[in-house]
Amino acid sequence: MQNYARKIEAQSTAENLIFYPQIQQAFAFFVEANDNFTDELIRICEIPAPPFKEELRAAYIKQRFSECGLTKVHTDAEGNVIAERRGTSATPDLIVSAHLDTVFPEGTDVRVKRDGRRFLAPGIADDSCGLMSLIALAQALNVAQIETAGTIYFVATVGEEGEGNLRGVRHLFTAGEFQNGAAAFISLDGPGVERITSRALGSRRYRVTINGPGGHSWGDFGVVNPVHALGRAIARFATYAAPISPRTSYNIGLIEGGQSVNSIPESASMTVDMRSTSRDEIDKLEAYLRRVIELAVREENSQRALSGTLLTYAIDAAGDRPSGETPVASHIVQTAMECSRALGIEPRLDCSSTDSNIPISLGIPAITIGAGGTSNHCHTLAEWYDPTGRELGLKRLLLLTVALTGLSV
């Protein structure tokens, strides 16, 4: 990677690349094909891709990859769609990816509506615009007849959102065809052009379940109550003094339990989300969670001991996203910043939880960037996307891709 970095520095920095006729031709294509990109965006968004059911959208992306002239187009064992555009030399290779899934459950209305310059639909920005950008990148490389030294792998991943737990990208790098690594990895996730995510926000999610015998609220009063114990645990857990630096957060986003107002529940549960830029802090949070659950159950059992009933509990992992950082001085981060500035973008390094978490944790140079345009209300039914200025994001993507793989001239 160091040898390649020196080669790029000598031959094709972003400032030099931007003036190549082929690059300028690709830039012009992004402007000319703007309406076609919007049509593509709508087609992708209107194909449902609920958690763990991304097959229909995957099939469409697979078809479009083939139509763009990419080779070895296939779906792997986890459901990721993978294609390649061969370079003129063996290295360096680059993976450019976007995720197929949305956070919205099966049956969600994903039909796109227009309101002025805005397009409204669940998932229109996260991550339909990223998937559209993969197709736009492949088309631009073809139109401008750009050949790269390194091979570019186009990947549409499954399971990036929520309980998907990064299962698609995790498979790629642990059991899939990139288990031996890659020179660099770029994830396209959502809109915008300023942010370059080089730090991986780690998170852990747990489902806590407390079980008891249940009963009638009057006739069986005095037996152990799972909801009472869960309430104690929540009250204690919410007092945890999370540090500001390293930034750490926790959230109980869902609680469930009970059958009716006059029934003692047989079960109560909650889901807990814990995040931090420090793995040590997540370890501390997890240890605290386990302590408060154990204490809450013990107290309920002690208070209701005369009933002869007992609560039991289980803490099951529901997700684990590793933390880490691609160093600011690394070639991929510096090149991304250089490409941004060459186009008049002032980049901003940030920390987030994306597909890049996995390669970053494995020491693979990785970043996540926006695909251009603007949006708001992501992960809600009111999500919207405005493609105004999208061509700037596409230009930065193409320039970065060529800068990292080398222009073959």
Residue pairs with C-beta under 8 A, 6 or more apart in sequence:
1 92
1 183
1 331
1 365
4 91
4 92
4 183
4 331
4 406
5 331
7 406
8 331
8 335
8 403
8 404
8 406
11 406
11 407
12 20
12 402
12 403
12 406
12 407
13 338
13 403
14 335
14 338
14 339
14 341
14 342
14 399
14 400
14 403
15 338
15 342
17 23
17 399
17 402
17 403
17 407
18 24
18 342
18 343
18 399
20 407
20 409
22 144
22 145
22 146
22 407
23 144
23 146
23 398
23 399
23 402
25 143
25 144
26 140
26 141
26 143
26 144
26 146
26 395
26 398
27 391
27 395
27 398
29 139
29 140
29 143
29 144
30 37
30 136
30 140
30 391
30 394
30 395
30 398
31 391
33 136
33 139
34 387
34 390
34 391
37 132
37 136
37 387
37 390
37 394
38 119
38 387
40 64
40 132
40 135
40 136
41 119
41 124
41 128
41 129
41 132
41 385
41 387
42 112
42 119
43 60
44 57
44 60
44 61
44 128
44 131
44 132
45 110
45 112
45 119
45 121
45 123
45 124
45 128
46 110
46 111
46 112
46 121
47 56
47 57
47 60
47 110
48 56
48 57
48 106
48 108
48 110
49 56
49 57
49 58
49 100
49 101
49 102
49 123
50 101
50 102
50 104
50 105
50 106
50 107
50 108
51 101
51 102
51 103
51 105
51 159
51 161
51 162
51 163
51 164
52 101
52 158
52 159
52 164
53 106
54 79
54 100
54 101
54 158
54 159
55 79
57 100
57 131
58 75
58 79
58 80
58 81
58 100
58 156
58 158
61 81
61 100
61 131
61 134
61 135
61 156
62 73
62 74
62 75
62 81
62 83
64 135
65 73
65 81
65 83
65 135
65 138
65 154
66 73
66 83
68 135
68 138
68 139
68 142
69 85
69 138
69 142
70 83
70 84
70 85
70 138
70 154
71 83
71 84
71 85
71 86
72 82
72 83
72 84
73 81
73 82
73 83
74 81
74 82
74 83
75 81
75 82
76 82
76 171
76 172
76 176
76 177
77 171
77 175
77 176
78 158
78 159
78 167
78 168
78 171
78 172
78 176
79 100
79 158
79 159
79 168
80 155
80 156
80 157
80 158
80 168
80 169
80 171
80 172
80 176
81 100
81 155
81 156
82 153
82 154
82 155
82 177
83 153
83 154
83 155
84 151
84 152
84 153
84 154
85 138
85 141
85 148
85 151
85 152
85 154
86 151
87 93
87 147
87 148
87 149
87 150
87 151
87 152
87 405
87 406
87 408
88 147
88 148
88 149
88 408
89 149
89 150
89 406
89 408
91 150
91 183
92 149
92 150
92 183
92 184
92 404
92 405
92 406
93 150
93 151
93 152
93 153
93 182
93 183
93 184
93 405
94 150
94 151
94 152
94 153
94 182
94 183
94 184
94 185
94 186
94 401
94 404
94 405
95 153
95 155
95 172
95 178
95 182
95 184
95 185
95 186
96 134
96 137
96 152
96 153
96 154
96 155
96 186
96 188
96 397
96 401
97 134
97 154
97 155
97 156
97 157
97 169
97 185
97 186
97 187
97 188
97 355
98 127
98 130
98 131
98 133
98 134
98 156
98 157
98 187
98 188
98 189
98 371
99 127
99 130
99 131
99 156
99 157
99 158
99 159
99 160
99 161
99 168
99 187
99 189
99 355
100 127
100 131
100 156
100 157
100 158
100 160
100 168
101 158
101 159
101 160
101 161
101 164
102 108
102 110
102 122
102 123
102 126
102 127
102 161
103 123
103 126
103 161
103 162
103 379
104 110
104 122
104 123
104 381
108 122
108 381
109 122
110 121
110 122
110 123
111 121
112 119
112 120
112 121
112 124
113 119
113 120
113 121
114 120
115 384
117 386
117 387
117 388
118 384
118 385
118 386
119 384
119 385
119 386
119 387
120 382
120 383
120 384
121 383
122 380
122 381
122 383
123 383
124 375
124 383
124 384
124 385
125 190
125 191
125 373
125 375
125 378
125 383
125 384
125 385
126 189
126 190
126 375
126 378
126 379
126 383
127 160
127 188
127 189
127 190
128 385
129 188
129 190
129 191
129 371
129 372
129 373
129 375
129 385
129 387
129 390
130 187
130 188
130 189
130 190
130 371
131 156
131 188
132 371
133 188
133 371
133 372
133 393
133 394
133 397
134 154
134 156
134 188
136 394
137 154
137 394
137 397
137 398
137 401
138 154
140 146
140 394
140 398
141 148
141 152
141 398
141 401
146 402
146 407
147 407
147 408
148 401
148 402
148 405
148 406
148 407
148 408
149 405
149 406
149 407
149 408
150 183
150 404
150 405
150 406
151 405
152 401
152 405
153 178
153 182
155 172
157 168
157 169
157 172
157 355
158 164
158 167
158 168
159 165
159 166
159 167
159 168
159 170
160 166
160 168
160 169
160 189
160 354
160 355
162 319
163 205
163 318
163 319
165 205
165 318
165 319
165 320
165 321
166 321
166 355
166 357
166 358
168 355
169 187
169 355
169 358
169 359
170 358
172 178
172 179
172 358
173 179
173 181
173 358
173 359
173 362
173 364
174 358
181 362
181 364
182 359
182 364
183 365
183 404
184 331
184 332
184 364
184 365
184 366
184 404
185 356
185 359
185 364
185 365
185 366
185 367
186 332
186 366
186 367
186 368
186 369
186 397
186 400
186 401
186 404
187 197
187 354
187 355
187 356
187 366
187 367
187 368
187 369
188 368
188 369
188 370
188 371
188 397
189 197
189 354
189 355
189 368
189 369
189 370
189 371
190 370
190 371
190 375
190 378
191 370
191 371
191 372
191 373
191 374
191 375
191 385
191 390
191 393
192 370
192 371
192 372
192 373
192 374
192 393
193 340
193 345
193 369
193 370
193 372
193 389
193 392
193 393
193 396
194 340
194 345
194 346
194 347
194 348
194 370
195 347
195 348
195 349
195 350
195 352
195 369
195 370
196 333
196 336
196 337
196 340
196 347
196 348
196 349
196 350
196 367
196 368
196 369
197 349
197 350
197 351
197 352
197 354
197 356
197 367
197 368
197 369
198 325
198 326
198 327
198 328
198 330
198 333
198 349
198 350
198 351
198 367
199 277
199 323
199 324
199 325
199 326
199 349
199 350
199 351
199 352
199 360
200 321
200 322
200 323
200 324
200 325
200 351
200 352
200 353
200 354
200 356
200 357
200 360
200 361
201 275
201 276
201 277
201 321
201 323
201 351
201 352
201 353
201 357
202 275
202 276
202 277
202 278
202 279
202 282
202 321
202 322
202 323
202 324
202 353
202 357
203 273
203 274
203 275
203 276
203 282
203 319
203 320
203 321
203 353
204 273
204 274
204 282
204 285
204 286
204 317
204 319
204 320
204 321
205 271
205 272
205 273
205 274
205 317
205 318
205 319
205 320
206 271
206 272
206 274
206 286
206 289
206 315
206 316
206 317
206 318
207 269
207 270
207 271
207 272
207 315
207 316
207 318
208 230
208 233
208 269
208 270
208 271
208 272
208 289
208 293
208 313
208 314
208 315
208 316
209 267
209 268
209 269
209 313
209 314
209 316
210 226
210 229
210 230
210 267
210 268
210 269
210 293
210 297
210 311
210 312
210 313
211 226
211 266
211 267
211 311
211 312
211 313
211 314
212 223
212 224
212 225
212 226
212 264
212 265
212 266
212 267
212 309
212 310
212 311
212 312
213 223
213 224
213 266
213 309
214 220
214 223
214 263
214 264
214 265
214 266
214 267
215 223
215 263
215 264
216 262
216 263
216 264
217 261
217 262
217 263
217 264
218 262
220 264
221 264
222 304
222 306
222 307
223 264
223 304
223 307
223 309
224 300
224 301
224 304
224 307
224 309
224 310
224 311
225 264
225 265
225 300
225 304
226 257
226 265
226 266
226 267
226 268
226 311
227 257
227 258
227 265
227 268
228 300
229 268
229 296
229 297
229 299
229 300
229 311
229 313
230 255
230 257
230 268
230 269
230 270
230 296
232 292
232 295
232 296
232 299
232 300
233 270
233 292
233 293
233 295
233 296
233 297
234 252
234 255
234 270
236 292
236 295
236 296
237 250
237 252
237 272
237 288
237 289
237 292
238 252
240 250
240 285
240 288
242 248
242 249
242 250
242 281
242 285
243 281
246 276
246 277
246 278
246 281
247 276
247 277
247 351
248 274
248 275
248 276
248 277
248 278
248 281
248 282
248 285
249 274
249 275
249 276
250 272
250 273
250 274
250 275
250 285
251 272
251 273
252 270
252 271
252 272
252 273
253 271
253 272
253 273
254 270
254 271
255 268
255 269
255 270
256 268
256 269
256 270
257 265
257 267
257 268
257 269
258 265
258 268
259 265
259 266
271 318
272 289
274 282
274 285
274 286
274 289
275 282
275 353
276 282
276 285
276 323
277 323
277 351
278 323
279 322
279 323
282 323
289 315
290 315
293 313
293 315
294 313
297 311
297 312
297 313
300 311
301 310
301 311
321 353
321 357
322 357
322 358
322 360
322 361
323 357
323 361
324 357
324 360
324 361
325 360
326 332
326 333
326 356
326 360
326 365
326 366
326 367
327 333
328 334
328 349
330 365
331 365
331 404
332 365
332 366
332 367
332 404
333 349
333 365
333 367
335 400
335 403
335 404
336 347
336 367
336 369
336 400
337 347
338 403
339 396
339 399
339 400
339 403
340 346
340 347
340 396
341 347
342 399
343 392
343 395
343 396
343 399
344 392
345 392
345 396
352 368
354 368
355 368
356 366
356 367
356 368
359 365
359 366
360 366
369 393
369 396
369 397
369 400
370 393
371 390
371 393
371 394
371 397
372 387
372 389
372 390
372 391
372 392
372 393
372 394
372 396
373 385
373 386
373 387
373 388
373 389
373 390
373 393
374 385
374 386
374 388
374 389
375 383
375 384
375 385
375 386
376 383
376 384
377 383
377 384
